[in-house]
Amino acid sequence: MNLSDQCETGTPYRGRIAPSPTGYLHLGHARTFYTAYSRALKHNGWLIYRDEDLDFQRCKPEFSRAAVEDLLWLGIRWKGDVIRQSQRLPLYRDAFERLKKDGFIYPCTCSRKDVAQAASAPHPSPDGEPIYPGTCRERSIRDIPSGTQIVWRFRVPDGETIRFYDGHFGEQSFIAGKSENADFGDFIVWRHDDLPSYQLAVTVDDAQMGITEVVRGADLLLSTARQLLLYRALGLKSPRFYHCPLVTDENGNRLAKRCDSLSLRALRNSGITPQEIISKWCDAV
């Protein structure tokens, strides 16, 4: 089933940039956000800036400020004030309660270590996550002793192929379930610290903000399949998707926020100009 067919055509373009303030932005982030900005301009649309700051241990105000400063320096512009996920928790809670009421999710007591070590756990998913073997699938909250740490997982349709068209990579398909050929299994939508997972938060945000196209890195292609199931379960229209190739270092490794020498902040301080950076991305759109 092609779950991205719900997106309406002819709707005015609205994109978003959504950094997570856990460190300084690097060239990979910059290229993705520049691509999002360029595509908004190309379609006579505009961008929303969303600060994905739900990792309360790692997200820092100084990184939020730095991201805004660095992207403005690069020439990227957006409409309105910065929107912070930490201020939108009631929206995520409402979606979580709807999923629970409709039977799409179930409580799980398994830790990441439990999942990784499960004898029945099949191969890892394409993004490196171990595929959940379904240990707690038939449990209800009544089966779990009070005070036990739990997460809530989305029950994926076993064996269903999730298809969507990506604006850069073309037709994509991923198999849901826990079989040997599955690409992903039941995934977390509500964390043990009583906060939404990335998958749930961005699905709710992109739908509520009326985003018509999501531009992000190719490492999130599989996340798109997960999120399309959430769009369907919540009765929401999905946006279009455009995943950008990842920027790598001289050894071919994808960039991380610990790559300080390739952060926009370090490049700015070295005297490089935005034009020198952007000139290397003529194929970004």
N, C-alpha and C positions, 0 to 999 in steps of 0.2 A: 504494500500500500504506500502511495506517495503522500505522506502526511503534510508536506509543505504546499500542497495545491490549494489550501484554504486561503492563502494570502491574496488579497484583492489587488487587481491591477487598476491603474488609473488614480490611485490614492496619492496625494502629494507626498513627496519623498521626505521621510524623517528618519535620520540615522542617530547613532549615539557613539560616544567614546566613553569607555568604562574602565579606567585604571584602578588597580588595587594599591593603596598607599602603604605597601610593605617594604619599599625601597625606592631608589631613584630610577626613573624610567631610562631604559637603554635604547639602542638603535632599533631593536626589533619592535618595541612598543611604538617608537616614533614612526616607523614605516607603516605599521598597521593603522595608527591614528591619522596619519597623513593620507593614507588610502581612503579611510572613511570620510575625511574632509573633502577629498577630491571627488569622490563619488556623490557626495551631497551637492557639491557645486555643479557637477555634470548633469544632475537631474533636477537642478533648480530647487533644491531642498535645503535643509538645515540639520544641524546636529544638536543633541542634548548631551550634557556632560554629567555622568553619573559616577560618583565616588563609591567604589565597592569596598566599604570599610567594615565588614562584618567580622573580620579576624581581629578581635579586640586585643589579642596579645601582640600581634606583629604590626598592625596598622598604626601609624604615627602621624600626628598633625603636620609635622615638618615635611613629611613625604607628600601629603596632600597639597600643601602650599607649593612645594617644589614642582610637582607635576603640572599644576596650573601655570606657574611661571615659565616652565620649560616649553610647554606646548604653545603658549602665547608667543614666546620668543621664536618658535619654529614657524609661526604664521598661521596656526590653526585657530579657528574661531568657532564659537557655538552660541546658541540662543539661550538666554535666561541664566539664572544662578546655578551654581553647582548643586546637584541633588545627591544627598547622602543616604545610602541604604540603611544606616543605623537609625535614621529618622522615619523609616517606613516599616517597622516591625509589625504593626497591626495588620498591614496588607498581607504579609507573608503568613501570619498566624491564621488569618481568615482562609487563605488558600489551603493551608495545612488541614484545618478543621473540615473543609469541604472534601478533601481527599480521604480523610479518615471516615467521615460520615458515609461516603459512597463506596467504601471498601477497597480503595485502590492501594492503600498502604497498610503495613503491619509493623508491630514492635519487634525489635531485634536486639538480643543481648550479646551478639558476637562482636568481638574486638577486631581490629584490622589484623592482628596477629592470628586470631582464630581463623579468619577467612583464608589468610595466606597459608596456614598449616593444615587446613581441612583436607583429609585424605581424598575426599570426593571432589575437591575443587578442580575444575578443568584449567586449561591454559589461561594465561593472562589475556585481558582484552588488548586491542591495538594501542591503547594509550597507557598500557603498563599496569592497569589496575587488575588485581585478581578478580575473577568472575565469581560472584557470590553463589555458593552451592545450594542455597535454599534451606539452610538449617532451621530457621525460625518461621518459615512460610506459613505453617499451619497453626502458629501460636496466636493467642489473643492477649490483650493486656491483662485479662483475668488470670492468665496462666503464669504471670511473672510476679515474683514476690515484691512487695512494696519496698522502695529504696534501691532497687536494682537499676544500674545504669543502662539506659537503652537508647537506641536510635530508631527512627522510623524509615522503613524502606518501601519503595514503590515496587509493586508486583508487576513485572513486565510480562507481556503476552508471549508465552513460550513458543519459539519457532517462527514468530512473525518477522518478516523482513521490513525494515523501516527504510523507505527510499525518500530522497529529496534531491533537488537540483541545486548545485552550488554555482554561484556566479563566476567563480574562477576555475574550479576543478571539475565542473560538470556533474553528471549523474553520480550519486552516491547511494550505497545501500549497506545496511548493517543488520545482522540477525540478533534478535533478542532472545534471552532464555539462558539455560544452563547446560545445553548440549555441547558436544565436542566442537561443533562448528559455530557456536555462538560467539558474537563479538562483545556482548555485554550482558550483564545479569541485573538482578534486583539492586537498585541503587538507593543511596541515602537521600531523603528529602528533608529530614529534620534531625539535627545533631544532638548529641548527648548533653551539650551545654545549653540546650533549649533555644537554639537559633536555627534558622533555615540553612539548608545546604546551598552551595553555589547554584546547583541545577534549578532548585525551586525559586530562589530569589530572582535570578535573571529572567526566568520565564514570566513570573508575575510582573516584574518591572517592564520588560519589553512590551508585554501586552497592554499594561495599564498606561504606558507612555505613548502608545500608538506608533511604535517603531515599525517602519515598513521594510527595512533591510538591516540585518546585523552584519557588521564587518568585524572580523576578528581573526586570530591566528589559526593556522592549519592544525595545530595541536588540539583544537576544540571541535574538530569534525565529528568525532564520536559523541561528544557532549550534545551536539545538535540532535542526534537520534534520540537521546534520552529526553531532551527537552521537548521534542515533538510529541512524545507520549504524554508529557505533562500538559501541553497545550490541549491535546485531545481530551484528556481526563477532566480538565477544568472547563472545557467548552469554550476555549479561546482561539482566536484566529492567529496563526503563526505568521511571522514575517518571512521575507526572503533571506537568503544567506549568501555571504561572500567571504570565503576564508583565504587569507593571505599566506603565501609561502613564508616559512620561518627564516629569519636572518641568523646566520651562523658565524662563528669565529674562524680564525685561520686554520683551525684543526677540524672544521666541519661540525662542531658542537653547537647546539642551539644556545643562544644567549640567555643568561640568567641575571637577576638583579645584583648578584655578587660580582658581575663583570664591571667593576667600577670604572675602568679606563674607557669603556664604551658607553657609559651613561651620558645622557644629554647634559647633565650638570658638569661633568668633567670636560666634555667636548666644548661647551660654552666657555668654560674657564681657560681652555687652551687657546682660545682665539678663533676657532673655526666659525664660519658664518652659517646661518640657516641655508643659504643658497648652495653652499658647498655640499651640505648633507642632502638636500632635496634633489640636486642635479644627478645624483646616483640612482634616483628612483623614477626615472622617466617611464619605466614599465610598470609602475605601481598600480595602475588602473587598467 
